[in-house]
């Protein structure tokens, strides 16, 4: 998936979480978005979007039960997706 498609995917996900748009399949959502864009009903501004990031995987635990993550694990809850 190209960066352009990834940005559109995140935009679709954000619209689907709070609206009946979420009842459509991913292919149907993409068809609706393409139709709206192609017919001038919607314009993409290229605003960076925040996509959820999976939590880092726990590699081990200390004796006290505290998680130990891989070196350099990213703990941020989101990643920025830009339109290119």
Backbone bond lengths (Angstrom), bond angles and torsions (degrees), N, CA, C in turn:
res aa  C-N    CA-C-N  psi(-1)  N-CA   C-N-CA  omega(-1)  CA-C   N-CA-C  phi
1 X - - - 1.452 - - 1.527 108.03 -
2 X 1.310 116.33 131.19 1.459 119.78 179.72 1.517 110.18 -76.03
3 X 1.327 116.84 166.72 1.463 121.44 178.15 1.528 110.07 -59.67
4 X 1.330 116.51 -38.51 1.468 120.84 179.46 1.530 109.39 -60.32
5 X 1.318 117.69 -46.39 1.454 121.56 179.76 1.522 111.20 -68.52
6 X 1.316 118.43 -35.28 1.460 121.52 178.24 1.528 109.77 -63.49
7 X 1.324 117.51 -41.66 1.461 122.08 178.25 1.533 109.80 -62.53
8 X 1.315 117.17 -44.35 1.461 121.05 178.91 1.525 110.03 -65.07
9 X 1.319 117.71 -38.07 1.458 121.33 177.49 1.514 112.74 -61.80
10 X 1.325 117.09 -41.79 1.466 121.44 178.37 1.523 109.81 -67.55
11 X 1.329 117.03 -40.05 1.460 120.73 177.30 1.532 110.25 -60.93
12 X 1.319 117.27 -44.13 1.466 120.89 178.14 1.525 110.81 -62.66
13 X 1.321 117.81 -42.17 1.456 122.06 179.78 1.526 110.60 -61.41
14 X 1.325 117.20 -43.62 1.458 120.69 -178.84 1.525 111.00 -66.64
15 X 1.312 118.23 -36.27 1.466 120.77 177.68 1.526 111.03 -71.47
16 X 1.307 117.57 -34.08 1.465 121.61 -175.41 1.519 112.83 -74.28
17 X 1.331 118.51 -25.81 1.453 119.60 -174.63 1.516 113.33 -71.63
18 X 1.304 119.33 -24.71 1.466 120.73 -174.63 1.526 113.38 -120.35
19 X 1.332 118.03 10.48 1.460 120.28 -175.71 1.526 110.60 -140.87
20 X 1.331 117.63 167.28 1.473 120.83 174.61 1.530 112.44 -64.01
21 X 1.309 117.66 -10.90 1.475 122.10 175.97 1.528 109.56 -54.92
22 X 1.333 116.64 -28.72 1.459 121.56 -179.72 1.516 113.92 -66.92
23 X 1.334 117.85 -13.80 1.464 120.74 178.49 1.522 112.45 -77.08
24 X 1.330 116.15 -15.14 1.459 120.72 179.11 1.516 110.30 -83.12
25 X 1.321 116.81 152.93 1.465 120.37 174.59 1.525 109.08 -70.95
26 X 1.311 117.33 166.75 1.463 121.38 179.46 1.516 112.46 -59.69
27 X 1.332 116.99 -39.01 1.469 120.77 179.13 1.527 109.81 -66.88
28 X 1.334 116.75 -40.77 1.468 120.23 178.85 1.533 110.78 -66.48
29 X 1.328 117.36 -40.15 1.462 121.14 177.47 1.524 110.45 -60.42
30 X 1.328 116.00 -45.38 1.463 120.24 -179.90 1.525 110.75 -62.78
31 X 1.332 117.77 -40.08 1.461 121.79 178.42 1.523 110.87 -62.31
32 X 1.339 116.68 -42.77 1.468 120.72 178.80 1.524 110.21 -63.28
33 X 1.340 117.23 -46.58 1.464 120.36 -179.21 1.516 111.19 -63.00
34 X 1.337 117.41 -44.60 1.471 119.97 179.17 1.526 110.47 -60.84
35 X 1.346 117.68 -41.44 1.453 121.14 179.52 1.533 110.40 -63.70
36 X 1.334 117.24 -45.03 1.467 120.64 179.22 1.529 111.60 -61.55
37 X 1.327 116.82 -42.13 1.470 121.04 -179.49 1.526 110.70 -69.88
38 X 1.342 116.74 -48.54 1.467 121.00 -176.32 1.519 113.12 -64.11
39 X 1.328 118.34 -29.44 1.459 121.62 -177.58 1.523 113.15 -98.64
40 X 1.335 117.19 10.87 1.447 121.44 173.31 1.521 115.72 77.86
41 X 1.338 117.71 12.96 1.463 120.51 -179.98 1.529 111.98 -85.23
42 X 1.310 116.04 -16.04 1.460 121.11 -178.05 1.524 107.81 -145.92
43 X 1.324 116.05 142.93 1.461 120.74 178.44 1.522 108.11 -128.28
44 X 1.308 115.99 136.29 1.461 120.44 177.36 1.516 108.99 -89.70
45 X 1.325 116.28 127.27 1.456 120.88 -177.88 1.519 112.49 -89.49
46 X 1.324 117.25 -16.85 1.454 120.24 -178.14 1.515 113.04 86.60
47 X 1.333 117.45 10.62 1.462 121.53 178.53 1.526 108.98 -58.54
48 X 1.338 118.26 131.82 1.465 120.02 177.30 1.529 110.36 -61.79
49 X 1.318 116.33 140.52 1.461 122.28 -178.92 1.523 109.82 -115.07
50 X 1.324 116.35 149.77 1.466 121.15 176.70 1.517 109.37 -99.49
51 X 1.323 115.86 118.11 1.462 122.02 177.51 1.522 108.98 -102.65
52 X 1.336 117.60 141.94 1.461 119.03 178.47 1.524 110.76 -63.79
53 X 1.305 115.59 144.89 1.458 121.96 179.76 1.533 107.74 -114.00
54 X 1.320 119.25 138.39 1.462 119.78 177.38 1.532 110.87 -64.52
55 X 1.314 115.94 147.43 1.469 120.84 178.71 1.527 109.27 -66.15
56 X 1.339 117.41 147.94 1.466 119.65 178.56 1.531 110.59 -64.43
57 X 1.315 116.08 150.48 1.463 122.15 -177.94 1.529 109.72 -82.37
58 X 1.320 115.32 134.26 1.466 121.20 177.41 1.525 107.68 -77.50
59 X 1.350 116.74 123.07 1.468 121.91 -178.84 1.530 111.60 -86.66
60 X 1.334 115.64 -32.43 1.466 120.78 -178.70 1.522 107.93 -163.38
61 X 1.317 116.04 178.80 1.465 121.18 177.21 1.532 108.97 -133.44
62 X 1.343 114.28 150.20 1.463 119.32 176.71 1.530 108.30 -76.90
63 X 1.313 115.86 174.30 1.465 121.00 178.10 1.523 110.26 -59.19
64 X 1.328 116.76 -34.15 1.467 121.52 179.66 1.534 112.51 -79.29
65 X 1.315 117.94 -4.91 1.457 121.64 179.30 1.512 114.88 93.83
66 X 1.327 117.85 5.40 1.462 121.19 179.16 1.536 109.68 -74.65
67 X 1.335 117.82 139.27 1.462 120.08 -178.79 1.528 112.63 -70.90
68 X 1.317 115.35 146.81 1.467 122.81 173.54 1.528 106.07 -118.36
69 X 1.330 115.82 122.53 1.460 121.94 -178.60 1.523 109.76 -102.88
70 X 1.314 115.98 162.00 1.459 121.49 175.81 1.521 109.02 -62.29
71 X 1.322 116.14 150.67 1.462 120.86 178.96 1.526 109.75 -60.23
72 X 1.318 115.97 131.74 1.461 121.09 178.66 1.523 114.07 82.14
73 X 1.336 117.85 12.53 1.469 120.54 179.55 1.530 109.92 -61.35
74 X 1.310 115.83 138.40 1.464 121.53 -178.46 1.528 108.74 -94.00
75 X 1.331 117.10 117.70 1.465 122.20 -176.87 1.524 112.80 -98.58
76 X 1.321 118.19 4.89 1.465 119.13 -179.42 1.529 109.28 -71.00
77 X 1.340 117.17 140.53 1.472 119.85 -175.77 1.532 114.32 -76.07
78 X 1.326 117.36 -17.94 1.466 119.73 -178.91 1.520 111.17 -135.90
79 X 1.328 114.73 162.80 1.459 120.77 171.90 1.527 107.48 -127.30
80 X 1.305 116.49 146.14 1.456 121.18 -179.02 1.518 110.09 -86.54
81 X 1.329 116.01 130.19 1.465 122.17 178.38 1.523 106.13 -113.80
82 X 1.327 115.66 123.41 1.468 120.03 179.67 1.515 110.53 -108.73
83 X 1.312 116.36 152.21 1.455 121.88 177.63 1.519 108.46 -85.56
84 X 1.305 117.29 129.05 1.463 121.38 -179.78 1.484 111.33 -119.36
